[in-house]
Amino acid sequence: MPSTAHANAPFQGSIQTVRADWLDYNGHLNMAYYNVLFDTCLDEAFIHLGLGPDYARRNEASFFTAETHLCYLRELNGGDRVRATVQLVDFDGKRAHLYQELFHADEGFLSATSEQVSLHVDLKARKVAPWPEDVLQRLQDMKDAHAVLGRPERAGRSISINRR
């Protein structure tokens, strides 16, 4: 089982590169590929927690995204190197609330944030199911390690057009 010691909070994903074929007709990273970058980092974090492909095969269970909220703060271009992070904000018996940030790896600026709720799912029944006890403990360890970060300022945002 992977280590649950998180000396670095938040979880740091590997460096990824914005591919030229991910650019839109405006010449910057297409909005869909921000999700690819965030999801790749989230997969790395979940593998670190022991919830990767081996877990899915062995337990016939995995995690599905139920809701996301993405904020675009600064554009990215082809060839840019980026690094995403994951912070476990909260969890319960079946869900995890995660917050992510995407940074330009060389210049250091924050490009985007993503917030999501993931569900633990029984793959045979295709229904939400409780996390196993060992996973709950690893989630608790991660949440405890990430508690030093506090609640992200951009977490819990809503979207609307406010009329006066």
Contacts in CASP RR format, 6 or more apart in sequence:
PFRMAT RR
TARGET T0000
AUTHOR 0000-0000-0000
METHOD contacts of the structure
MODEL  1
MPSTAHANAPFQGSIQTVRADWLDYNGHLNMAYYNVLFDTCLDEAFIHLG
LGPDYARRNEASFFTAETHLCYLRELNGGDRVRATVQLVDFDGKRAHLYQ
ELFHADEGFLSATSEQVSLHVDLKARKVAPWPEDVLQRLQDMKDAHAVLG
RPERAGRSISINRR
1 50 0 8 1.000
1 134 0 8 1.000
1 138 0 8 1.000
2 47 0 8 1.000
2 48 0 8 1.000
2 49 0 8 1.000
2 50 0 8 1.000
2 138 0 8 1.000
4 49 0 8 1.000
4 137 0 8 1.000
4 138 0 8 1.000
4 141 0 8 1.000
4 142 0 8 1.000
5 141 0 8 1.000
5 145 0 8 1.000
6 141 0 8 1.000
6 142 0 8 1.000
6 145 0 8 1.000
6 146 0 8 1.000
9 87 0 8 1.000
9 145 0 8 1.000
9 146 0 8 1.000
9 148 0 8 1.000
9 149 0 8 1.000
10 85 0 8 1.000
10 86 0 8 1.000
10 87 0 8 1.000
10 101 0 8 1.000
10 146 0 8 1.000
10 149 0 8 1.000
11 41 0 8 1.000
11 44 0 8 1.000
11 45 0 8 1.000
11 48 0 8 1.000
11 85 0 8 1.000
11 86 0 8 1.000
11 87 0 8 1.000
11 142 0 8 1.000
12 83 0 8 1.000
12 85 0 8 1.000
13 41 0 8 1.000
13 44 0 8 1.000
13 45 0 8 1.000
13 83 0 8 1.000
13 84 0 8 1.000
13 85 0 8 1.000
13 86 0 8 1.000
14 40 0 8 1.000
14 41 0 8 1.000
14 44 0 8 1.000
14 83 0 8 1.000
15 81 0 8 1.000
15 82 0 8 1.000
15 83 0 8 1.000
15 105 0 8 1.000
16 37 0 8 1.000
16 40 0 8 1.000
16 41 0 8 1.000
16 81 0 8 1.000
16 82 0 8 1.000
16 83 0 8 1.000
16 84 0 8 1.000
17 78 0 8 1.000
17 79 0 8 1.000
17 80 0 8 1.000
17 81 0 8 1.000
17 82 0 8 1.000
18 29 0 8 1.000
18 33 0 8 1.000
18 37 0 8 1.000
18 76 0 8 1.000
18 77 0 8 1.000
18 78 0 8 1.000
18 79 0 8 1.000
18 80 0 8 1.000
18 81 0 8 1.000
18 82 0 8 1.000
19 33 0 8 1.000
19 78 0 8 1.000
19 79 0 8 1.000
20 78 0 8 1.000
20 79 0 8 1.000
22 29 0 8 1.000
22 30 0 8 1.000
22 33 0 8 1.000
22 36 0 8 1.000
22 78 0 8 1.000
23 29 0 8 1.000
23 30 0 8 1.000
23 77 0 8 1.000
23 78 0 8 1.000
24 30 0 8 1.000
24 31 0 8 1.000
27 77 0 8 1.000
28 75 0 8 1.000
28 76 0 8 1.000
28 77 0 8 1.000
29 75 0 8 1.000
29 76 0 8 1.000
29 77 0 8 1.000
29 78 0 8 1.000
29 80 0 8 1.000
31 70 0 8 1.000
31 72 0 8 1.000
34 70 0 8 1.000
34 72 0 8 1.000
34 102 0 8 1.000
34 111 0 8 1.000
34 112 0 8 1.000
34 114 0 8 1.000
35 68 0 8 1.000
35 70 0 8 1.000
35 114 0 8 1.000
37 82 0 8 1.000
37 84 0 8 1.000
37 102 0 8 1.000
38 70 0 8 1.000
38 84 0 8 1.000
38 100 0 8 1.000
38 102 0 8 1.000
38 112 0 8 1.000
38 114 0 8 1.000
40 84 0 8 1.000
41 83 0 8 1.000
41 84 0 8 1.000
41 85 0 8 1.000
41 86 0 8 1.000
41 100 0 8 1.000
42 84 0 8 1.000
42 86 0 8 1.000
42 98 0 8 1.000
42 100 0 8 1.000
42 116 0 8 1.000
42 118 0 8 1.000
43 52 0 8 1.000
45 86 0 8 1.000
46 52 0 8 1.000
46 63 0 8 1.000
47 53 0 8 1.000
49 135 0 8 1.000
49 138 0 8 1.000
49 139 0 8 1.000
49 142 0 8 1.000
50 135 0 8 1.000
50 138 0 8 1.000
51 62 0 8 1.000
51 63 0 8 1.000
51 135 0 8 1.000
52 62 0 8 1.000
55 61 0 8 1.000
55 62 0 8 1.000
56 62 0 8 1.000
56 123 0 8 1.000
59 132 0 8 1.000
60 122 0 8 1.000
60 123 0 8 1.000
60 124 0 8 1.000
61 120 0 8 1.000
61 121 0 8 1.000
61 122 0 8 1.000
61 123 0 8 1.000
61 129 0 8 1.000
62 120 0 8 1.000
62 121 0 8 1.000
62 123 0 8 1.000
63 96 0 8 1.000
63 118 0 8 1.000
63 119 0 8 1.000
63 120 0 8 1.000
63 121 0 8 1.000
64 118 0 8 1.000
64 119 0 8 1.000
64 121 0 8 1.000
65 116 0 8 1.000
65 117 0 8 1.000
65 118 0 8 1.000
65 119 0 8 1.000
66 95 0 8 1.000
66 116 0 8 1.000
66 117 0 8 1.000
66 118 0 8 1.000
66 119 0 8 1.000
67 116 0 8 1.000
67 117 0 8 1.000
68 114 0 8 1.000
68 115 0 8 1.000
68 116 0 8 1.000
69 114 0 8 1.000
69 115 0 8 1.000
69 116 0 8 1.000
69 156 0 8 1.000
69 157 0 8 1.000
69 159 0 8 1.000
70 112 0 8 1.000
70 113 0 8 1.000
70 114 0 8 1.000
71 112 0 8 1.000
71 113 0 8 1.000
71 114 0 8 1.000
71 154 0 8 1.000
71 157 0 8 1.000
72 111 0 8 1.000
72 112 0 8 1.000
73 110 0 8 1.000
73 111 0 8 1.000
73 112 0 8 1.000
73 113 0 8 1.000
74 104 0 8 1.000
74 109 0 8 1.000
74 110 0 8 1.000
74 111 0 8 1.000
74 112 0 8 1.000
75 111 0 8 1.000
76 82 0 8 1.000
76 104 0 8 1.000
76 111 0 8 1.000
80 104 0 8 1.000
80 105 0 8 1.000
80 106 0 8 1.000
81 104 0 8 1.000
81 105 0 8 1.000
81 106 0 8 1.000
82 102 0 8 1.000
82 103 0 8 1.000
82 104 0 8 1.000
82 105 0 8 1.000
82 111 0 8 1.000
83 102 0 8 1.000
83 103 0 8 1.000
83 105 0 8 1.000
84 100 0 8 1.000
84 101 0 8 1.000
84 102 0 8 1.000
84 103 0 8 1.000
85 100 0 8 1.000
85 101 0 8 1.000
85 103 0 8 1.000
86 98 0 8 1.000
86 99 0 8 1.000
86 100 0 8 1.000
87 98 0 8 1.000
87 99 0 8 1.000
87 100 0 8 1.000
87 146 0 8 1.000
87 149 0 8 1.000
87 152 0 8 1.000
88 96 0 8 1.000
88 97 0 8 1.000
88 98 0 8 1.000
88 139 0 8 1.000
88 142 0 8 1.000
88 143 0 8 1.000
88 146 0 8 1.000
89 97 0 8 1.000
89 98 0 8 1.000
89 99 0 8 1.000
89 115 0 8 1.000
89 143 0 8 1.000
89 146 0 8 1.000
89 151 0 8 1.000
89 152 0 8 1.000
89 155 0 8 1.000
90 96 0 8 1.000
90 97 0 8 1.000
90 143 0 8 1.000
91 97 0 8 1.000
91 131 0 8 1.000
91 136 0 8 1.000
91 139 0 8 1.000
91 140 0 8 1.000
91 143 0 8 1.000
93 120 0 8 1.000
93 130 0 8 1.000
93 131 0 8 1.000
93 136 0 8 1.000
94 119 0 8 1.000
94 120 0 8 1.000
94 128 0 8 1.000
94 129 0 8 1.000
94 130 0 8 1.000
94 131 0 8 1.000
95 117 0 8 1.000
95 118 0 8 1.000
95 119 0 8 1.000
95 120 0 8 1.000
95 128 0 8 1.000
96 117 0 8 1.000
96 118 0 8 1.000
96 120 0 8 1.000
96 139 0 8 1.000
97 115 0 8 1.000
97 116 0 8 1.000
97 117 0 8 1.000
98 115 0 8 1.000
98 116 0 8 1.000
98 117 0 8 1.000
98 118 0 8 1.000
99 113 0 8 1.000
99 114 0 8 1.000
99 115 0 8 1.000
99 152 0 8 1.000
99 154 0 8 1.000
99 155 0 8 1.000
100 113 0 8 1.000
100 114 0 8 1.000
100 115 0 8 1.000
100 116 0 8 1.000
101 110 0 8 1.000
101 112 0 8 1.000
101 113 0 8 1.000
101 152 0 8 1.000
102 110 0 8 1.000
102 111 0 8 1.000
102 112 0 8 1.000
102 113 0 8 1.000
102 114 0 8 1.000
103 109 0 8 1.000
103 110 0 8 1.000
103 111 0 8 1.000
104 111 0 8 1.000
113 152 0 8 1.000
113 154 0 8 1.000
115 152 0 8 1.000
115 154 0 8 1.000
115 155 0 8 1.000
115 156 0 8 1.000
115 157 0 8 1.000
119 128 0 8 1.000
120 128 0 8 1.000
120 129 0 8 1.000
120 130 0 8 1.000
120 131 0 8 1.000
120 135 0 8 1.000
121 127 0 8 1.000
121 128 0 8 1.000
121 129 0 8 1.000
122 128 0 8 1.000
122 129 0 8 1.000
131 139 0 8 1.000
END
